[in-house]
Amino acid sequence: MSTKGIYTAVSGAIAQSQKLDTIANNMANVNTTGFKKDSQVFQEYLTAYEKQQDVLEVPRVPASIDSFYNMQGGDKAYVDSAGSYTSFEQGPIKNTGNDMDLALEGRAFFEILTADGVRFSRNGAFVIDQQGRLATKEGHLVLSEGQNQPLEDRVIQFGGNGRITIGPDGEIFQGQDAVGKLGIVNVDNLQALKKEGSSLFSLKENLQAQVAPAENFKVHQGAVEGSNVNVVKEMTDMIQTTRLFELTQKAIQAYDKMDQIVSNDLVKD
């Protein structure tokens, strides 16, 4: 008896395991500012090569085991991971009363300067560092507008004792003095963004995307954007995925038992 069928069940178990890991990560970040949920994407993969239905070589002779060899594995399908998909759906705006907390409403990202270059973020829980610069809690500097300017000229620097206010369009004031304007951009292909941790995104090398100043957005001072994870939905998906994982395990056990019967009983006869 061929044991190839067991690999279909195994691939299904691996797929459900990966999905469980993704759900667990979503739930762990339900309170992470600006977090965007992920979903696993799977596709069917035919064993020999991916075929369209109209090219399968169905035998046209009286059926026998040998007559199906020419199908080249097209009769067996595997579950293949196609990666993960990030949902950039708007998260809830949560008031904090902290002037350095900023929430973005609309399709837009803050530009953040890291040691590896410019990154993008929806996490607006900012601070003023010891040098009087606007920064993230991890110490990365927040940039002002001006994509064609040198990065060192885009650092947002404060001085004096005036209250810092930031308008809905990102204009920054300290007292009556204009300090600059936040660098807020949009990426035309959101799936070209790759998570890097600490609520930062970079651009994937294998996908094309254009970065330009954002439009139709609003900055909320004294607030942050919460995670867009729906706990109830994630719990429901976790229960469903766990049940499917258990079913694939039972299928694997059934294939293993059949293989034992073939090896130990039928061969002896």
C-alpha positions in Angstrom: 0.0 0.0 0.0 1.3 3.5 -0.9 1.9 5.8 2.1 1.8 9.0 0.0 -1.7 9.7 1.1 -0.5 10.4 4.7 1.4 13.5 3.5 -1.8 15.2 2.5 -3.0 14.9 6.1 0.4 15.9 7.4 0.5 19.1 5.3 -3.0 19.9 6.6 -1.8 19.5 10.2 1.2 21.7 9.5 -1.0 24.4 8.0 -3.3 24.4 11.0 -0.3 24.6 13.3 0.9 27.6 11.5 -2.5 29.2 11.7 -2.6 28.6 15.5 0.8 30.3 15.9 -0.5 33.4 14.0 -3.7 33.5 16.0 -1.7 33.2 19.2 0.5 36.1 18.1 -2.6 38.3 17.3 -4.0 37.6 20.8 -0.7 38.4 22.5 -0.7 41.8 20.8 -4.4 42.7 21.5 -3.2 45.6 23.7 -0.2 46.6 21.6 -0.5 50.2 20.3 -0.9 50.3 16.5 -0.7 46.5 16.1 -2.1 45.1 12.8 -3.5 41.5 12.8 -2.1 38.8 10.6 -3.8 35.9 8.8 -2.3 32.8 7.3 -3.0 32.2 3.6 -2.9 28.7 2.2 -3.3 27.2 -1.3 -3.7 23.8 -2.8 -0.6 22.4 -4.3 -0.6 19.4 -6.7 2.1 16.9 -6.0 3.9 16.7 -9.4 3.3 20.3 -10.4 0.4 22.8 -10.2 -2.1 21.8 -12.9 -5.3 23.3 -14.2 -8.2 20.9 -14.2 -8.4 20.9 -18.0 -4.9 19.4 -18.3 -5.2 16.4 -16.0 -4.6 13.3 -18.1 -7.5 11.2 -17.1 -7.1 7.6 -18.5 -9.4 6.7 -21.4 -8.7 2.9 -21.2 -10.3 0.3 -18.9 -9.4 1.2 -15.3 -6.4 -0.4 -13.7 -3.7 0.7 -11.3 -1.1 1.0 -14.1 -3.4 3.2 -16.2 -3.3 5.9 -13.5 0.5 6.2 -13.4 0.5 8.8 -16.2 -1.4 11.3 -14.0 2.0 12.3 -12.5 0.6 12.9 -9.0 -2.2 15.1 -10.2 -4.7 13.1 -8.2 -3.0 14.0 -4.8 -3.2 17.5 -3.4 -1.2 19.1 -0.6 -1.8 22.2 1.5 0.9 24.8 0.9 1.5 27.9 2.9 1.4 31.1 0.7 2.6 33.3 3.6 0.7 35.7 5.8 -1.6 38.6 5.1 -1.7 41.7 7.3 -5.0 43.6 7.8 -4.5 47.3 7.9 -8.0 48.0 9.1 -8.3 51.1 11.3 -7.9 50.3 15.1 -9.9 52.1 17.8 -8.7 55.6 18.8 -8.0 55.6 22.6 -7.7 58.9 24.5 -4.7 59.1 26.9 -4.4 62.8 27.8 -0.7 62.6 27.0 0.4 65.4 24.6 3.1 63.2 23.1 0.6 60.4 22.2 -0.6 60.7 18.6 -3.1 58.6 16.8 -3.5 58.4 13.0 -7.0 58.1 11.5 -7.0 57.1 7.8 -4.5 55.4 5.6 -1.2 56.9 6.7 2.1 56.1 8.6 4.6 58.0 10.7 8.1 58.0 9.2 10.6 56.7 11.8 14.4 56.9 11.5 16.2 53.7 12.8 19.7 52.5 12.6 18.7 50.5 9.5 17.1 53.4 7.7 13.6 54.9 7.5 10.7 52.7 8.7 7.0 53.2 8.9 4.7 52.9 12.0 1.2 53.5 13.2 2.3 53.5 16.8 2.3 57.2 17.9 3.2 56.7 21.6 6.1 59.1 21.4 8.4 60.8 23.9 10.9 63.6 24.0 14.4 62.3 24.5 17.2 63.8 26.5 18.3 65.9 23.5 14.8 67.4 23.2 14.0 65.4 20.0 10.7 63.6 19.3 11.3 59.9 19.4 9.7 56.5 19.9 9.9 54.8 23.3 12.6 52.5 21.8 14.7 55.6 21.0 14.1 55.9 17.2 13.7 59.4 16.0 10.4 60.7 14.5 10.9 62.5 11.2 9.3 65.7 9.8 8.1 66.0 6.2 10.4 66.4 3.3 11.4 63.1 1.6 14.0 64.8 -0.6 15.8 66.5 2.3 18.7 65.0 4.3 17.6 62.8 7.1 19.5 64.8 9.7 17.6 67.9 8.7 14.3 66.2 9.3 14.8 65.4 13.0 12.1 67.2 15.1 13.9 69.3 17.8 12.2 71.1 20.6 13.5 73.9 22.9 12.1 76.3 25.5 9.1 75.6 27.8 6.1 76.3 25.7 3.4 73.6 25.4 3.7 71.3 22.4 0.6 71.1 20.3 0.1 69.1 17.1 -2.7 69.9 14.7 -4.9 67.4 12.7 -2.7 67.9 9.7 0.5 67.1 11.6 1.7 70.8 12.1 3.8 71.1 15.2 3.9 74.1 17.5 5.7 74.9 20.7 3.9 77.8 22.3 3.3 80.2 19.4 6.4 79.0 17.4 6.0 76.6 14.5 8.4 73.7 14.8 7.7 71.8 11.6 5.3 69.2 10.3 5.2 65.4 10.9 6.4 63.2 8.1 3.2 61.2 7.4 3.2 59.1 4.3 1.1 56.5 2.5 2.2 53.3 0.7 0.2 52.5 -2.4 0.7 48.7 -2.0 0.1 47.9 1.7 1.0 44.2 1.2 4.5 45.4 0.3 5.0 46.3 3.9 6.9 43.8 6.2 6.8 43.7 9.9 10.1 44.2 11.8 8.9 44.3 15.4 8.3 47.3 17.7 5.4 48.2 15.5 7.7 49.1 12.6 7.3 48.2 8.9 9.8 48.2 6.1 9.3 47.6 2.4 9.7 44.1 1.0 12.4 43.8 -1.6 10.4 41.6 -4.0 7.4 43.9 -4.2 7.0 47.3 -5.8 5.5 50.1 -3.8 5.4 53.9 -4.0 5.7 56.0 -0.8 4.2 59.5 -1.0 2.8 62.1 1.4 -0.4 60.9 2.8 -3.8 62.5 2.1 -7.2 62.3 3.8 -5.8 61.5 7.3 -6.2 63.1 10.7 -3.8 63.3 13.7 -5.4 63.0 17.1 -3.2 64.5 19.9 -3.5 63.0 23.3 -4.6 59.6 21.9 -3.2 56.4 20.4 -4.5 53.8 17.9 -5.3 50.5 19.5 -4.8 47.1 18.0 -7.3 46.0 15.3 -7.4 42.5 16.7 -11.0 41.3 17.5 -10.6 39.0 20.5 -13.9 37.3 20.0 -13.2 36.5 16.4 -9.6 35.3 17.2 -11.0 33.0 20.0 -13.6 31.6 17.5 -10.9 31.0 14.9 -8.6 29.3 17.5 -11.3 26.9 18.5 -12.1 26.0 14.9 -8.4 25.7 14.0 -7.7 23.5 17.0 -10.6 21.1 16.0 -9.3 20.9 12.4 -5.8 20.2 13.7 -7.2 17.3 15.9 -9.0 15.9 12.8 -5.8 15.9 10.7 -4.0 14.1 13.6 -6.7 11.4 13.6 -6.3 11.1 9.8 -2.6 10.6 10.2 -3.2 8.0 12.8 -5.6 6.2 10.5 -3.1 6.2 7.7 -0.5 4.9 10.0 -2.8 2.1 11.3 -3.6 1.1 7.7 0.0 1.0 6.8 0.7 -1.3 9.8 -2.1 -3.6 8.7 -0.6 -3.8 5.2 2.9 -4.4 6.4 2.2 -6.8 9.2 -0.9 -8.8 8.1 -1.4 -8.7 4.3 2.2 -9.2 3.5 2.3 -12.4 5.6 -0.7 -13.8 3.7 
